[in-house]
Amino acid sequence: MRVLWVLVLSFLLMMPGTAQDAMEQPWRDSVTGQIEALRSADSETALSFAGAAFRASYQSNPQRFAEDVARSGYGPIGESRSHSFGTFRELSPGVVLQEVELIDADGRVWEAVYQLADERDEGWRVQGVVLRSTPGLGI
């Protein structure tokens, strides 16, 4: 019984940290939103999560944004079946790098590093992504 109590207490002590982590990482909603939009071929929504420079460049043709993303080697993001968040690093107030692991339809693992900025009146927006394939298979 004592072991059970220790496990329950440990779990409860972790909960505030988990809630705090979610509050400290609001940019994850933008990353997830863009990934899900690319997966569902919703280029307008995918573009809405991009930074101001991307939105200005593609506002008249969001479909071209999605096509350029795929053509530039970032197709695995839209073709992924799942993603999970790794570590993040704050570069300066309002600017972060967020690691994301993606698993594609064939089980290949991809690592992405998203740079995001908290844009005035827009919230967290994707400024750029670096993507690379990694060894191994995802489950």
TAZI-V6618 format. One line per field, one symbol per residue. ss: DSSP state (2 for helix, 1 for strand, 0 for the rest). psi: psi as a letter, one per 30 degrees, with the letter a starting at -180 (. if undefined). burial: # if it has 16 or more other C-alpha atoms within 10 Angstrom, else .. A space follows every 10 residues. Layout:
BEGIN
ss: ???
psi: ???
burial: ???
END
This chain:
BEGIN
ss: 0222222222 2222222222 2222002222 2222222220 0022222201 0222222200 0222222222 2222222201 1111111111 1100111111 1111000111 1111111110 0011111111 111111100
psi: eeeeeeeeee eeffeeeeee eeefhffeee eeeeeeeeeg hieeeeeffl leeeeeegef ifeeeeeeee fgggefefgl flllkbllkj elkgklkkkk kkklfggkkk kkjkklkjkk gfakkkflkk kkklllkl.
burial: .......... .......... ......##.# #########. ########## ##.##..##. .#####..## ...####### ###.#..... ....###### ####...### ########.. ...####... #........
END
